[in-house]
Amino acid sequence: MRKAAFISPALVVAGILAGAGLPPCVMPSAAVRAQAASPAAANDFTTFLARVDAAQLELQNGRPAAFKALWSKADEVTLSGGFGGTIEKGWPAISSRLDWVATRFSNGTNRIERIVTHASGELGYVIQAEHLQYRVPGDISDSTRDYRVTMIFRRQAGEWRIVHRQADSQLTRQ
């Protein structure tokens, strides 16, 4: 029996962007900057990512509103969350899922390692590792989770929006 080949999320996103005529750009994890057409556009994307980071911390403290506000409300948005389950599609399903996720976290902190950050034109993406420490509501002991994450963003009405998030906890090689 043949084993399935592993394709990294970075390669998948690079392929999607290449198909759209956008070259991928790999940057070191310490770099939190965007390749874009102009310094102003790069700064705009970097500022948006800072908002995403702050909103994720809110979510990890049981408050989903700020994170939900950054999502596109389009029908084709998708979420493949770190708690597993089905891939949610469309804003109503994602909104409900994010509300549920918020009930699983309190007293959260995180550390985010950006591996790839890229924006060009109307599309952007990040590949990152997220390290969370939190409490399950009602529990007194700390919990931790480590995720591999891919997020894809699109400009809509002049603002960046999240259109896809994939997170999994498979950080060790099988």
N, C-alpha and C positions, 0 to 999 in steps of 0.2 A: 504494500500500500504506500503510495507517494504522500509525502508531507506537503501541505500547502505552503507556498512561498510567502514570506512575510514582506509586505510592502509598507514602507514607513509612511506615516501621514504627510511628512514633508514632501515625499515624492509624489503622492497623490495630489496635493495642493499645487505643486510645481507643474504637474501635468495639466491640471485644470487651467491654471493661469497661462501656461504655454499655448494651450488650445485657444485661448482668448487673445493670443498675440502678446502676452505679458511675460517678460523673462523673470525667473525667480532670482532672488538675491540672498545668499546665505551670509549671515553676520554672526560674530561671536556672541556668546550668551551675555556678556557684560554690556553689549551695545543695545540700547533701547532707543533706536532711531529708525526712521523709515526712509527707504529709497523712494523718492517721488520726483515729479517733474520740476519742482522748485523747492527752495528752503521753506517757504511759507506752507506749501502742501505737506512737506515732511513734518513740520512743527504741528500742523493741524492733526495729523494722524497720531503723532506722539502724545499730544494733549488728549486725544480721544482714548488712547490706550491707558493713560493715567486715570481717566474717568472709569474705564472698565475695571481696572484694578481696585479702585475705591469702592465701586458698586459691588464687586465680588465679595469684598470684605464685609459689606453690609449684609449681603445674602448669607454669609457664613456666621452672621450674628442674628439670624432669624428674621431679617428685614429684606424682602425681595424687591420692593418698589424701585429702588435706584437701578438695579440690574435689569429689571423688566423694561424700564424706560429706554434702555439703550438698544433694544431689539427692534428689528424691522417687523412691521405688522403684516407683511406680505404672506400670501398663501404658501410660498415655497420655502419658508424658513424651516430649519431642522435642528433638532437637538438629540444627540446621542450621549446621554448623561453618564456621569461617573458612578451612579448607583445601579447601572445596568438597566435592563428592561427594553422595551421597544424603542425604536427611533421615533420621536415625536415629530410631526409635520404640521405646519400651520400655526398661526399665532394662538388660537384658543387652546390647543393642546399644550403648547409650550408654556403659556401663561399659567395654566393649571399645574403643570409639572414643576415650574419654578416655585410656585406657592407651596407645593408639597415638600420640595427640597429645603426650603427655609425652615420648615418644622423640624428638620433633622439636625439643625445647628444652633449653638449658642456659644458665647465667649470665644469666638473664633479669631485666630490670627493666621497669616499665611506668608509664605515666601515664594516669589515667582521668579523662575529662571527663564529668561527669554532666549531661545535658541535661534530662531529665525524671525525676523520682522521685515515685512515688505508691503509697500503700497505703491500703486501706479494707476493713475487715472481714477476709475470708479471702483476698483477692487483693492482689497488689502487682506493680509493674513498674518497670523502669528502661530508659531509652533513653540510650545513652552512646557516646562515642568512646574507643577504647582505642589507645594508642600503645605498642608493644612494641619493646624492643631485647633481643637475645638472640644466642646462638651455636647453630648447628646442632651437635649432638654430633659430635666428631671434626674440626670445622672451627675454624680459628684466627681467622677474620674475623667481625666483628659483622654481624648481619642486623637488619632492622627490618620491622615490619608495622604497619599502621594499619587498624583495624576500626570499622565502624558496628555497634553491638550493641543488641539488644533482649533483655531477659530478663524472664520472667514467673515469679512466685512465688506459692505457695499455702501457707496454714497447714495443717499436718497434725499431729494429736496435740499441738496447742499450740505447734508450732515452724514457722518459715518453711522452705520447701524450694523449690529450683529445679524448675520444671516445663517450662520451655522456654528455649532459648538460640538465638538466630540471630545470626550474625556474618558480615559480608562486608567486602571491601576496596574497594568501589566508592565511594570518597570524592570522586572527581572527576566532575563532571557530564558525561554522554555527549553 
